[in-house]
Amino acid sequence: MRYFEDIAVGDTARFGSYRVERDAVIDFARHYDPQPFHLSDEAAAQTHFGRLAASGWHSCAMTMAMLVEQWNTDPIASLGAAGIDELRWKRPVYPGDTLSCETEVVSARPSNSRPEMGSVSSRVTVRNQDDQVVMTFISLALIATRAGGHTG
């Protein structure tokens, strides 16, 4: 288990392999982002996407799945998150793409009011199979300190 004290500014990790499936793109869009270019090949062909594209929110959800899988592989004493900053969708994500993640810790500070936790900001970069950046954001995570006694 990694705790707040085990995390340093500059730490990096590269992980994940998430295959984007056509049916999942349409199903997510149907429920959460029902814009025509996420639902129909014909509608998408008339846009700058040129073909069916995943919702940016679906890209976020797929990224979250990779992050959690990484935390299960390399356990971290996560207490949740305070949010994200600077979310940018850089390129479309298409069915058939395979996504991966890279993280870099950009700040880590102990809480002044809650000694059982610290705040860690990480730059998250999501890439497709061609190593093209498709999405970036800054994650604001809350991580337990050893003294906080969090055991996962």
C-alpha positions in Angstrom: 0.0 0.0 0.0 1.3 3.4 -1.0 0.5 6.3 1.3 0.8 10.1 0.9 4.3 9.9 2.3 5.4 7.5 -0.5 4.4 10.0 -3.3 6.8 12.6 -4.6 6.5 15.4 -7.1 7.9 14.1 -10.4 6.7 10.5 -9.9 5.5 9.1 -13.2 3.7 6.0 -14.3 2.5 4.6 -17.6 -0.2 2.0 -17.7 -3.4 0.7 -19.1 -4.8 -0.8 -22.2 -8.5 -0.1 -22.8 -10.0 -1.2 -26.1 -12.8 1.1 -27.3 -15.8 -0.9 -28.4 -18.4 0.4 -30.9 -21.4 -1.0 -29.0 -20.1 0.6 -25.7 -19.6 4.0 -27.5 -23.2 3.9 -28.7 -24.6 2.6 -25.4 -22.8 5.3 -23.3 -24.0 8.0 -25.7 -27.5 6.7 -25.6 -27.6 7.1 -21.8 -25.4 10.1 -21.1 -24.5 12.1 -24.2 -27.0 11.4 -27.0 -25.5 13.7 -29.6 -25.9 12.3 -33.2 -22.2 12.0 -33.9 -21.9 9.6 -30.9 -24.9 7.5 -32.0 -24.8 7.3 -35.8 -22.2 6.6 -38.4 -24.2 8.6 -40.9 -24.6 11.7 -38.6 -20.9 11.5 -37.6 -19.8 11.4 -41.2 -21.3 14.9 -41.7 -19.2 16.4 -38.9 -15.5 17.1 -38.4 -15.2 13.7 -36.7 -15.8 12.0 -40.0 -17.0 8.8 -38.3 -18.6 7.6 -35.1 -16.7 9.1 -32.1 -16.8 8.4 -28.4 -18.2 11.0 -26.0 -15.5 12.9 -24.2 -17.3 11.9 -21.0 -17.0 8.2 -22.1 -13.3 8.8 -22.5 -13.2 10.1 -18.9 -15.0 7.0 -17.7 -12.7 4.6 -19.6 -9.7 6.5 -18.1 -11.2 6.1 -14.7 -11.4 2.3 -15.3 -7.7 2.3 -16.1 -6.8 4.3 -13.1 -8.7 2.0 -10.7 -7.2 -1.0 -12.3 -3.7 0.5 -11.8 -4.6 1.2 -8.1 -5.6 -2.4 -7.7 -2.3 -3.5 -9.2 -0.2 -1.0 -7.2 -2.4 -0.2 -4.2 -2.7 3.4 -3.1 -4.5 4.6 0.0 -7.0 6.6 -2.0 -9.7 8.6 -0.1 -11.4 9.8 -3.3 -10.9 13.0 -5.2 -11.5 16.6 -4.9 -12.1 17.0 -8.6 -10.2 17.6 -11.9 -8.8 20.7 -13.5 -7.9 21.6 -17.1 -9.8 18.8 -18.8 -9.1 18.9 -22.5 -10.2 16.6 -25.3 -7.4 16.8 -27.7 -8.4 14.3 -30.4 -11.4 12.2 -31.1 -11.6 8.7 -29.6 -13.0 6.2 -32.1 -14.2 2.6 -31.8 -11.3 0.3 -32.3 -8.8 2.6 -30.5 -6.8 1.3 -27.6 -6.2 3.8 -24.8 -3.5 4.0 -22.3 -2.6 6.5 -19.5 0.5 8.3 -18.2 0.5 10.2 -14.9 3.0 12.7 -13.5 2.7 14.0 -9.9 2.8 17.8 -10.1 2.2 18.7 -6.5 1.7 16.9 -3.1 0.8 18.7 0.1 -0.3 17.5 3.5 -3.7 18.9 4.6 -3.5 21.7 7.2 -6.8 20.7 8.7 -6.9 16.9 8.2 -3.7 15.3 9.3 -5.0 11.9 8.1 -4.7 12.9 4.4 -2.8 14.9 1.8 -3.7 16.3 -1.6 -1.9 15.0 -4.7 -2.3 16.7 -8.1 -1.3 14.6 -11.1 -1.2 15.4 -14.8 -3.0 12.6 -16.6 -2.3 12.1 -20.3 -4.4 9.6 -22.3 -3.1 8.3 -25.6 -4.4 6.1 -28.3 -2.6 3.2 -29.9 -0.6 5.5 -32.2 0.8 7.4 -29.1 -1.4 10.4 -30.0 -2.6 12.4 -27.0 -6.4 12.2 -26.9 -7.2 13.7 -23.5 -5.4 15.5 -20.6 -6.4 16.7 -17.2 -5.1 17.4 -13.7 -6.4 15.0 -11.1 -6.9 16.2 -7.5 -6.6 13.1 -5.3 -6.9 12.8 -1.6 -4.5 10.2 -0.2 -4.3 8.8 3.3 -1.2 9.4 5.4 0.3 6.5 7.3 -0.8 8.1 10.6 -4.4 8.3 9.2 -4.5 4.5 9.5 -6.3 3.9 6.2 -5.7 0.3 5.0 -7.5 0.4 1.6 
